[in-house]
Amino acid sequence: MYINGNLKFNVFRIMSVKKFTLTILVIVICSLSSQTVKAQLSDAEKTSSFTPSYSISGSYAPYSFRAWGKMLNTRHLFLKLGYSHSEFDLFSIRTHLSSELILTGWLRYPLDGRNGQRETLYGFGMIPLIANMPLSRGNHYPFITSSLGFIITQNHFPNLNGARFNFLLGTGAGYHIKTGPESAVQFGYKIHHLSNGYMANENPGIDSVMLFVNILFNP
């Protein structure tokens, strides 16, 4: 009985030592892994730190399609100045906020909404809310973008039964490329919507694919 008891004690002691050693190894490995991850995150945060920047941008929609909007064969062009002013986490997703001033807006469309006589409008406006969500960290990354704004034209769109004030909505994707210590370029596309939100008797709306290029520089 004594021998069996001693044997059981030795076996228990050996198992305890093994468990203790294994626990120490796990703690050490986890600690090293944690330090490595923290170091990687720290490096990533340094390379992807947000800096406010100004921008000059252009966007062009070469054609339109029927979705919410009803007008086909339209084109429009915007020239803008912008400012990327803040960064925050939206549902744990990094989001860059910016605003743009539409210096010149150009819109050309058929009066019958298909292939008839064409009309040209000019205007100005603002896109106060632009949200870009980077999909990775670093100097070069893809991003998802959404925007909300308005444009005011010199005449009513599409005719006197329409409105001079129209909303602008957009969502799409792009790519950011850092070109220097204080400069970067963004390019991409948006599914773009223009309409007066039924504030006038006629609200045909325009849905289009809009291509954009932004040149960013730090102040």
C-alpha positions as CSV (number, residue, x, y, z in Angstrom):
1,M,0.0,0.0,0.0
2,Y,2.8,2.3,0.9
3,I,4.6,1.6,-2.4
4,N,1.4,2.2,-4.3
5,G,0.9,5.4,-2.4
6,N,4.4,6.6,-3.1
7,L,4.0,5.7,-6.8
8,K,0.8,7.6,-7.0
9,F,2.4,10.6,-5.3
10,N,5.4,10.6,-7.7
11,V,3.1,10.3,-10.7
12,F,1.0,13.2,-9.4
13,R,4.1,15.2,-8.9
14,I,5.4,14.6,-12.4
15,M,2.0,15.5,-13.9
16,S,1.9,18.6,-11.8
17,V,5.4,19.6,-13.0
18,K,4.4,19.0,-16.6
19,K,1.3,21.0,-16.2
20,F,3.2,23.8,-14.6
21,T,5.8,23.8,-17.3
22,L,3.2,23.7,-20.0
23,T,1.4,26.6,-18.4
24,I,4.6,28.7,-18.2
25,L,5.3,27.9,-21.9
26,V,1.8,29.0,-22.9
27,I,2.1,32.2,-20.9
28,V,5.5,33.0,-22.4
29,I,4.3,32.2,-26.0
30,C,1.1,34.3,-25.5
31,S,3.2,37.2,-24.0
32,L,5.6,37.1,-27.0
33,S,2.7,36.9,-29.4
34,S,1.0,39.8,-27.7
35,Q,4.1,41.9,-27.9
36,T,4.6,41.1,-31.6
37,V,1.0,42.0,-32.4
38,K,1.2,45.2,-30.4
39,A,4.4,46.1,-32.3
40,Q,2.8,45.4,-35.6
41,L,-0.3,47.4,-34.8
42,S,1.9,50.2,-33.6
43,D,3.9,50.2,-36.8
44,A,0.7,50.1,-38.8
45,E,-0.9,52.9,-36.9
46,K,2.3,55.0,-37.5
47,T,2.1,54.4,-41.3
48,S,-1.6,55.0,-41.5
49,S,-2.0,57.9,-39.1
50,F,-4.6,60.4,-40.3
51,T,-3.6,63.8,-41.4
52,P,-6.1,66.5,-42.5
53,S,-5.6,67.5,-46.2
54,Y,-7.0,69.7,-48.9
55,S,-8.0,68.3,-52.3
56,I,-8.7,69.3,-55.9
57,S,-11.0,66.9,-57.6
58,G,-12.9,66.2,-60.8
59,S,-15.8,63.8,-61.4
60,Y,-17.4,62.8,-64.7
61,A,-20.5,60.7,-65.5
62,P,-20.4,59.6,-69.2
63,Y,-23.8,58.0,-69.2
64,S,-26.9,57.3,-67.2
65,F,-29.2,54.3,-66.6
66,R,-32.7,53.7,-65.3
67,A,-33.1,52.9,-61.6
68,W,-34.5,55.5,-59.3
69,G,-34.0,58.0,-62.1
70,K,-35.8,57.9,-65.4
71,M,-33.5,60.0,-67.7
72,L,-31.1,58.3,-70.2
73,N,-28.2,59.6,-72.2
74,T,-27.2,62.3,-69.8
75,R,-23.7,63.5,-68.8
76,H,-22.4,65.7,-66.0
77,L,-19.1,67.0,-64.8
78,F,-18.1,68.5,-61.4
79,L,-14.9,70.4,-60.5
80,K,-14.5,70.7,-56.7
81,L,-12.3,71.8,-53.8
82,G,-12.4,69.7,-50.7
83,Y,-11.1,69.3,-47.2
84,S,-10.6,66.0,-45.4
85,H,-11.0,67.1,-41.7
86,S,-11.5,64.1,-39.3
87,E,-11.2,60.4,-38.6
88,F,-13.4,58.3,-36.3
89,D,-14.5,54.7,-35.8
90,L,-17.9,53.8,-37.3
91,F,-18.9,50.4,-35.9
92,S,-15.2,49.6,-35.4
93,I,-14.4,50.7,-39.0
94,R,-12.0,53.5,-39.6
95,T,-13.8,56.3,-41.4
96,H,-12.4,59.5,-42.9
97,L,-14.8,62.5,-43.2
98,S,-14.4,65.3,-45.7
99,S,-16.4,68.0,-47.4
100,E,-16.3,69.4,-50.9
101,L,-17.4,72.7,-52.6
102,I,-18.6,72.3,-56.2
103,L,-17.0,75.2,-58.0
104,T,-18.6,74.3,-61.3
105,G,-21.3,71.8,-62.2
106,W,-22.1,71.0,-65.8
107,L,-25.2,68.9,-66.8
108,R,-26.3,67.9,-70.3
109,Y,-29.5,65.9,-70.9
110,P,-32.3,65.2,-73.4
111,L,-35.5,67.1,-72.7
112,D,-37.6,64.0,-73.4
113,G,-35.4,61.9,-71.2
114,R,-34.2,59.7,-74.1
115,N,-32.8,61.0,-77.4
116,G,-34.5,64.3,-78.0
117,Q,-33.3,67.8,-78.0
118,R,-30.6,68.5,-75.4
119,E,-30.4,71.1,-72.7
120,T,-27.3,72.3,-70.8
121,L,-27.3,73.5,-67.3
122,Y,-24.5,75.0,-65.1
123,G,-24.5,75.3,-61.3
124,F,-22.6,75.2,-58.1
125,G,-23.2,73.4,-54.8
126,M,-21.6,71.5,-51.9
127,I,-21.1,68.0,-50.7
128,P,-20.9,68.5,-46.9
129,L,-20.7,64.8,-46.1
130,I,-18.2,62.4,-47.7
131,A,-17.3,59.2,-45.8
132,N,-14.3,57.1,-46.9
133,M,-13.7,53.8,-45.2
134,P,-10.2,52.4,-45.8
135,L,-10.2,48.6,-46.2
136,S,-6.5,48.2,-45.1
137,R,-3.7,50.1,-43.5
138,G,-0.7,51.6,-45.0
139,N,0.1,54.3,-47.7
140,H,-1.8,52.5,-50.4
141,Y,-5.2,51.1,-49.8
142,P,-8.7,50.5,-51.4
143,F,-11.6,52.2,-49.8
144,I,-15.4,52.4,-49.8
145,T,-17.0,55.9,-50.2
146,S,-20.4,57.4,-49.7
147,S,-21.5,61.1,-50.2
148,L,-24.4,63.4,-49.7
149,G,-24.8,66.9,-51.2
150,F,-26.7,69.3,-53.4
151,I,-26.4,71.4,-56.6
152,I,-28.2,74.6,-57.6
153,T,-28.5,75.3,-61.3
154,Q,-29.2,78.5,-63.2
155,N,-32.5,77.1,-64.6
156,H,-35.0,74.5,-63.4
157,F,-34.2,70.8,-64.2
158,P,-35.5,69.3,-66.4
159,N,-37.9,72.2,-67.2
160,L,-40.0,74.9,-65.5
161,N,-42.0,72.2,-63.7
162,G,-38.7,70.9,-62.1
163,A,-36.4,72.5,-59.5
164,R,-33.2,74.4,-59.5
165,F,-32.1,72.8,-56.2
166,N,-31.3,69.1,-56.5
167,F,-29.8,66.5,-54.2
168,L,-26.7,64.5,-54.9
169,L,-26.2,61.0,-53.5
170,G,-23.3,58.6,-54.3
171,T,-21.7,55.4,-53.2
172,G,-18.8,53.5,-54.7
173,A,-15.2,52.4,-54.2
174,G,-11.7,53.8,-54.9
175,Y,-8.0,53.4,-54.4
176,H,-5.7,55.7,-52.4
177,I,-2.1,56.1,-53.5
178,K,0.4,58.2,-51.4
179,T,2.6,60.0,-54.0
180,G,4.9,61.9,-51.6
181,P,5.4,63.0,-47.9
182,E,2.5,65.5,-48.3
183,S,0.5,64.4,-51.3
184,A,-1.7,61.6,-52.5
185,V,-4.0,60.6,-55.3
186,Q,-7.4,58.9,-55.1
187,F,-9.4,57.5,-58.1
188,G,-12.5,55.3,-58.4
189,Y,-16.2,55.3,-59.3
190,K,-19.6,56.0,-57.7
191,I,-23.1,55.0,-58.5
192,H,-24.5,58.6,-58.5
193,H,-28.1,59.9,-58.1
194,L,-29.4,63.4,-58.8
195,S,-33.0,64.4,-58.0
196,N,-35.1,67.1,-56.3
197,G,-36.6,64.7,-53.8
198,Y,-40.1,65.4,-55.1
199,M,-40.0,69.1,-54.0
200,A,-41.3,70.0,-57.5
201,N,-44.0,68.7,-59.8
202,E,-41.5,66.9,-62.0
203,N,-38.7,64.8,-60.6
204,P,-37.3,62.5,-63.3
205,G,-33.9,62.0,-61.6
206,I,-30.6,60.8,-63.1
207,D,-28.8,57.6,-62.1
208,S,-25.3,57.4,-63.5
209,V,-21.8,55.9,-63.1
210,M,-19.5,58.6,-62.1
211,L,-15.7,58.4,-62.3
212,F,-13.6,60.6,-60.0
213,V,-10.0,61.6,-59.4
214,N,-8.9,63.5,-56.2
215,I,-5.5,65.1,-55.7
216,L,-4.8,65.5,-52.0
217,F,-2.1,67.6,-50.3
218,N,-1.4,68.4,-46.7
219,P,-1.7,72.0,-45.5
